[in-house]
């Protein structure tokens, strides 16, 4: 026990000194002490009340709080509130228990157009960061035939990408009840909250799952499962979770909204340059935001061996050079349009009739407000600070 505490103390000291050195040498663009601490000049400016699921997709929001980026923008911020399912966090947002959340982007489409709830996407949280994890004996997608595979929510990039993969390999997704038998080419989709997925895989009640990290890395390290495909190798640099805010806050409190987005963008820039420290903050050894110890989070943030995963078949597009998870805030309209079109051809166990009425290009303009992130980008060196094109455009790359 004594040696454990000694190792922890040394690591904390190392990370603290590393952060100080990075700040002094200009490796991080901003810290809490380098910005003014004046509060936003509005009597009704609310505290930032963040809602998150314990996945690495929430990294930017958690770092913005933990590293003081919100405070540096003159904001008051409450400790982030953890939720364990997408239903729970969506309801909390609609009930105004929280005012800044990361949501699966298809959920934002469902809320705004299916539930007629007035919210807007103001930024991306990250890119990539998810994978399809299967039992060790499953070596190819065809091996999933006749089996159950878990998705985190019907309205998710995970459900979309998984069904793309199944169709490509001659398999048919179904949502048949558990007591109904499957045809030889069918794969039953079941919805499980991310924290329950690894346990279900270990019990072999499912053959696999597609979800955000760290649940894929945890399966690897415990040898409970293997990566069948990394989702960033199917849809290049896709967004999974995005920053969603109430539309009335955006309209009535533009200065407050801008400060929130500034903090998130600066947190993302910090995250890109400080992956090991971010892993520590998220882990049970640090800020305890995610229910895994440091080695699992370090694997997520720093381990992406193209050669190894190419040999295992989890990567088939090594030339993309995508990161296992990366961070950039700009919400590309091309992605939103493509996502809506893909969602319209995805099996969803819900009344999804509203999807057929959506025009993808119109959704890209209506659902997303990119004005705040554009302003925030100029404060950190422009789009090139994240390796983005100056005109903030791109073409979507999907290769199954």
N, C-alpha and C positions, 0 to 999 in steps of 0.2 A: 504493500500500500504506500509505503514511504517513497519508493522509487517512482511510482505512478505520479504522485503529486509533484515530485521533483521534475519529471519530464514535462508535465503540464505547465509548471511555472516557467521553465525555460522556453517553451514554445510561445507562451503568451508574451514573454519579454522579447523574443525574436520578432514576433509579428508587430509588436508595438514599435520597436526600433526600426523595423523595415518600413513601416508606414511613415515614421518621422523622416527617414532618409529619403523615401520616395517623394514626399512633399517638398523637402528642401532642395531636391535635385530636379524638380519639375516633372516627375514621372506621373503624378496625379494632378489633374487640372484644378481641383478645388477640394478644400476640406472645410469643416465647420468654422475653423478659426480664421480662414482667409477671406470670409465673406462678412458683410454687415449682418448684425443680429437684430436690426430693426424689424418690428412686427409689421405685417401687412396692414396698411392704413385703411381699415374698414371695420366699423364697429361690429358688424355681423359676420366677420370672417370666422368660419368654424375651424376647430382643430382638424387636422388630417386624421381620419379614422380609417385605417387600412384593413381590408379583409383579405385573407390569403389561405390557400391550401398548402400543406406541407410538401411542396415539390419545388424543384429548382427553378421552375418557370416564374416563381415569385421573387427571384433574387434581387431584381432592381428595386422593387418596393421595399423589401426588407433591408437592403443596404442603404437606401435613402433615409430610412429611419435610424438604423443602427449606427451608421457612420456620420450622422448629423447633417446630411445634405438638405433635409427639410428645414431644420433649424437655421441653417445658413441662409436660406431664402426668406427668413423672417416669419416662418410658419410655426404654429404650435402643432405638435404631433403626438398622438396617443400611441401606446404600445400596440403593435399589430395584433389583430384578432384572428385566431386560427379557426378554420372550419374544416370539416373532414370529408365533405362531399360537395359536388357542384350544385346540387339542389339547395343545400344549406347556404352556400355563399350567395347564390342568386337571390334567394328569398331574403337574406340579410340586406342585400343591396336594395331590393325593391322596398323593404321596410325601413330603409334609411338608417339601419344600425351602423352602416359603414358608408363612406362616400368616395373612396378610391379603392378599386379592386382590380385584380387580374382575373380575367375570365377567358375560357376557351373562346376563340373568336366566333365560331358558329353559335355559341350561346348568346353572344351579343346580337346576332341576327335574329335569333329566336325571341329574345326579349323585346327588341325594338319593333319587329314586324309580326311576330306571332302573339306576343303578349301586349303589344302596343304600349310598351313602357319607354318613357323618354330618356334614353341614355345614349351616350356617344363614345366612340373609340377616340382617344386623344393621342395614343402612342402604342408602339409595340413594347413588350417586355423583354423579348429575347428572340433568337432564331434557333431552329432545330431543338435539341434537348429531349427527344423521345425515341422510343425503339419498340420493336416487336420482340418480345421475349417468350421463349417456348421451353417446354420440357427438354432435358438433354438428349432424349432419343429422337426428337423431331429434327430432321435435317433439311427439309424443303417444304415450301408451302403446301404441296399436295398431301403431305403427311397430316395436315390439319383436317382432312376430310372426315366427316362423321364425329367431329369433336366440338367442344365448347371453347370459345375464346372470349376474353373479357375486354370490354371497352369502358372508359371512364364515364362517358355520357353519350347519349344518342347524337346530340349536336356537338360534334368535336372533330377536329382534324384527324384524330385517331380513327374514328369510325369511317371517315371518308377515305383515308389512305389504306386502311385495312381492306375495305371493300374493293378499292382499285386493284390491290394485290391479288385478292381472291379471284376476281374476274379474269385477271391476266393469266391465272393458272387453272382456269376451267372450273372453279369452285363457285358455289352459290351461297350467299349469306342469307340466313333466316333468323327470325325471332320466335320460332316455335317454342311453346312452353316446354319445360324440362321433362314432362311426362310423355311427350310425343317423340317418337323415334325419328331419326334423321335419315335422309336418302344418302346414298354413297358419296354424292358430290356436294353435300350440304355442310356448312359450318354454322353452328348456332352462336349468335352474339348474345352475350349476357352483360349487363351493366353492373360494375363493381366500383366503389370508391377506391381511388388509388392506394390508400393505406392498407386495404384488405387484399390487394391482388397477389402479393408475394406469398402470403399465407395460403391462399387458395391454390396457387401453383404448387407449393410444397406439399399440400394435401392431395394433389393431383385430381382435384375436382374440376379443374380447367386444364386445357392443353397449352394455354399461353395467354398472353395479354399484350395490349399495346397501350403505353402510358408514358408519362413524363418521368424524368429522373427524379430521385435517385433509385427508383424501384427496379430499374433494369440493371444498374451497376450492382445493387445489393444482391440480385439473383446471381450475377456472375461471381461475385466474391464468395458467396455461400455455396456456389456450385449447384444451386437449385434449378438453374435454367441457363440458357444460352441465347445470344442475340441472333434472331433470324434475319432482321434487317433494321438498320438505323433509318428513321424516317427522313432525316436530312439528306439521305442518299436516294430517296424516292422523289421528294419535292425539295429542290435545292433551297436552302436557307429560308425555309417556311417559318411563319409565325405560328405558334401554338396558342399562347396566351397574350392578351393585349390589355392595355390600361383602359378601364371603362369608368366613366364618371356620369353623374346626373346632369341632364341637359340644363336644368335651371341654374345649377352652380356655374356651368360654363357661360351662360348668358348673363346672369346677374352678378357674377364675381369673376370677371375676366382676369384681374390682377392676381387674385388668389389662385385661379386655375393655372395661370402662367407660372406662378411660383412653384406649384406642385409639379408641373411638367419639367421645369428647370431642374428641380431636385432629382427627379427620376432619370433625366438624361445624364446629369453629372454622375449619378450613381452607376449608370451603365458604363460610362467611360472609365470610372474607377474600377468597376468589376472586370473589364477587359484586361486591365493592367495589373490586377491584384487577385488572380484566380485562387491562389493558395490561401490567401487570407479570407477571401469570400467563402471558400469551402469551410474554413475554421468557424467563421461567424455563423454559418447555417447549421453546423453540426451540433450534436449533443455535447461535444467537448467545448463548444463556444457559446453561441447565443441560443442554442436549443430550439431553433425554428423548425428543424426537420428531424424525424426520429431515427437518425443513424449517426454513427460515430464518424470521426474525421476520415478514415481511409476510404469509405464509400463516397463521401463528397469530393475528396481529392481525385478519385477516379473519374467522376463526372466532369470536373472542371479542367483536368490536366491530361487525361489519358484518351488518346484517339489515334491508335496505331493503324494507319491506312493499310500497311502490308498485312498485318495480322488479321484485320477484319475482312480484307479482300480475300485472303485465303479461306476464311471461314464462310464467305458468302454474304456477310452482313453488309458489305459494301460492294457495289458493282460499278460505281462511278468514282474511282479514286482521283480522277483528274479534277473533280470539283473542289477538292481540298477543303471540304466543309469541316467546321469544328463540331465536336460532339454537342456542345452548346455554345452559343455565342450571344453577343449583346449589341443591339443597335435599335434605335427608337423609331425610325421613320416608317409609317404605315403605307406601304406601296399600294396605289390604287389597282395596279395590275393583279396583285395578290387577292385583294378583296373581290374583284370581278371574277377571277378564276375560282375562288372559293365558293362563291354563290352558285356558279354554274355547276360545280362538282357536287355541292350539297343537293341540288335539284335532282340528281341521279343517284342519290344515296338512300338506301333503305333505312327508314327511321320508324321505330315502334312508338308512334305518337301521331296526333293529328297535325300533319305537316303540310296541309293543303295550301297554306299561305305561301309556301316556297314557290309554287308554280306561278304566282302572280308577280314575283320579283323580277326586275330587270337588272342584271348584274352591274352594269355601268352606272345605273342610277343609285343602286345601293352603295357603291363605292364613293359616290359624292355625298350621299345623305347620312350614312352611318358614321362616317369618319370625319373628324375635324382635325386637319393636320397643321393648322395655323400656329398653334402653340409650340409644337415640336419644331417647326421651322425656325421660330424665334429662338428657341432653346439651343438649337444646333449652332446658330451664329455665335452664341456665347462660349462655345467650347472649341471653336476653330472651323466651323462649317461642316458640311456633309463628309468632307474628306477625312475628318477626325475619326470616322467610323468606316472608312474605306468605301463610302458611297459615291455615286456619280454626282457631279455638281448640279445636274438638272433633276436629281431625285427621281429617276425613272429606271425601270428594269423590265426584262422579259422573264416570264416564269419558265422554269425548267422542271419538267416532270418526266421521269424515266423509270419505269417499273421493272 
